[in-house]
Amino acid sequence: MVKAGRASIKRGKPSYFMSILGVTLVLFLMGIIGLLTINGRKIIRSIKESLEVQVYLKQNIKDTSRENLQNYISSQPYVKDLKYTDKETAKKEWVKSGGEDFTQLIDNSLLPPSIDFTLKAEFIDSAKLAEIQTDIARFPIVDEVKYPTAVVQKMSANFRMVTVILLIAAILISATVIILIDNTIRLAMFSNRFLIKTMQMVGATRWYIAKPLDIRAIINGALSGILATAIVYLLVVGLESFFADFKKLRDTQSLLLLGFVLVVLGVAITLFSTHRSVIKYLRMKLDELY
């Protein structure tokens, strides 16, 4: 009986390696989805915050009036970055972008001074922008407040669609990951079914049988989560070495949170699947194990 138990243990050991490998690969897939979700949100936020509102000022205004308006706008919670473009600077930018010096047209006040500012992502909304436009336009020195209305409308609709698609994809892939890990653990435990039943037949309690397997499941799940996190991190470093702009997307706090989630997910699903398999084999009759 002892020899049979030892033989069963030896047969069960290789399954742990395959179990760790399988769970690691599946968690790595989950990590990729998490990475895409994190970076996707940052990309969307970056695009939103690149939108610029232009406040064109009237001609021959006092510097104090302009400074008061500029200070007022910069103090608002919706402003991310702000700059003042005087008439001469506007002229230089026009010449630089157009390639020709339309001096006479420019001198006819077609390029007035302006206060340009970008908005924080949470304020990129048609209704909020309309309120901002109305608020700033009430100042006497303001000639016109402009922002790309059509772009904002399309941006909001497209980003909502992208968010919904990412959410649905994350839910579906999460469900798939859970099922794959569960199946991987069940296959690993299948090779230990006779060992579990043998221990039960010699009088071992359910807790005594399940405890070492549950502990092993926690260790294997944590190890799989750590390995998956390490692979995801190496992937990020590799992408950053090939694409310099990818470094701007790195968020160390989000990466640490993603790693923590992978470890917790690996432990939770592995422990649940292992314990359920142990209980299943304990309830089965010996003949049913074949």
C-alpha positions, -999 to +999 in steps of 0.1 A: +000+000+000+028+024+009+047+015-023+016+022-043+011+055-026+048+065-033+044+054-069+013+076-072+031+106-058+060+101-083+035+100-111+018+131-098+049+153-096+054+159-134+018+171-136+027+200-113+052+213-138+027+210-166+001+226-144+024+256-136+034+259-172-003+258-184-015+283-158+014+306-165+007+307-202-030+314-196-023+341-170+002+357-195-027+359-220-047+376-192-017+400-186-016+409-223-053+419-222-047+439-190-017+456-206-038+465-237-066+478-215-042+500-194-024+514-224-056+518-244-070+540-217-038+561-216-038+564-253-074+575-253-067+600-225-037+614-244-057+619-276-084+637-257-060+659-239-044+670-272-076+688-282-071+726-281-095+754-273-085+787-289-096+820-273-092+848-299-088+883-284-098+916-297-073+941-311-055+967-291-064+954-256-045+962-224-020+937-211-036+938-177-069+928-191-053+899-211-034+888-180-065+888-159-083+866-184-053+843-187-051+839-150-088+832-148-086+805-174-055+789-159-072+787-125-101+766-139-102+729-131-106+719-167-073+734-179-043+711-185-019+733-203-022+770-214-002+793-236-005+829-249+002+835-286+007+872-294+002+886-329+038+884-339+041+848-328+009+839-347+024+855-378+056+834-375+036+802-370+014+810-400+044+817-423+061+785-410+031+763-417+021+780-450+055+784-464+047+819-478+048+853-461+013+868-466+024+900-448-004+922-460-032+898-451-016+891-417-014+928-410-051+931-417-057+914-384-065+879-398-042+865-371-053+880-338-036+872-305-050+842-287-050+822-255-048+785-263-053+758-238-058+720-237-084+703-215-083+675-190-097+643-205-128+642-182-140+676-196-139+665-233-177+665-237-199+686-260-221+699-232-191+708-209-173+724-238-203+745-246-205+757-210-167+766-211-172+784-243-201+805-229-182+813-197-151+826-215-170+844-242-186+867-217-153+886-212-153+919-231-118+914-246-128+880-261-136+881-298-143+844-303-139+810-286-133+781-310-128+744-307-132+715-332-169+707-325-172+679-351-140+663-338-153+663-302-187+647-313-170+619-333-143+615-306-169+609-278-189+584-299-158+565-311-143+563-276-175+551-261-176+523-287-139+514-281-146+513-243-176+490-248-156+467-271-127+465-247-150+458-218-168+430-237-134+415-248-120+416-213-151+398-199-150+371-225-113+366-222-115+365-184-142+338-186-120+319-210-090+322-188-109+309-158-122+279-177-088+271-192-071+273-158-098+252-142-094+225-169-056+226-166-058+220-128-085+192-132-062+174-156-033+177-132-054+164-104-066+135-125-032+118-122-035+120-083-070+105-081-057+071-069-034+086-043-064+106-030-086+076-028-059+054-013-054+079+016-091+079+022-093+041+023-066+040+050-086+063+072-072+098+064-097+126+070-109+149+042-090+178+057-058+158+061-060+147+024-069+182+010-045+203+031-012+194+014-028+196-021-044+229-013-011+243+000+006+230-032-021+247-053-015+280-035+023+277-042+017+267-078-008+295-084+014+321-069+044+309-089+024+309-121+012+345-114+048+356-107+061+340-138+033+355-159+040+389-144+077+386-152+070+376-188+046+406-192+073+429-178+099+415-201+075+421-230+070+457-219+108+463-217+113+447-251+086+469-267+101+500-251+136+491-266+121+489-301+095+517-298+107+548-279+072+563-277+060+532-258+080+544-228+056+573-224+028+548-218+045+530-189+027+533-156+046+515-129+017+516-104-006+500-130+019+473-138+023+465-102-014+463-098-017+441-128+010+418-114-008+416-081-041+407-099-024+379-119-009+364-087-042+366-068-061+352-098-037+324-102-039+314-065-077+318-063-086+297-094-059+271-087-069+266-051-106+265-060-101+240-088-078+218-068-100+216-037-131+209-059-112+181-076-101+165-043-137+166-030-149+151-063-126+121-061-133+116-024-170+112-032-164+088-061-163+051-057-131+032-064-145+016-096-155+051-110-118+062-109-109+039-138 
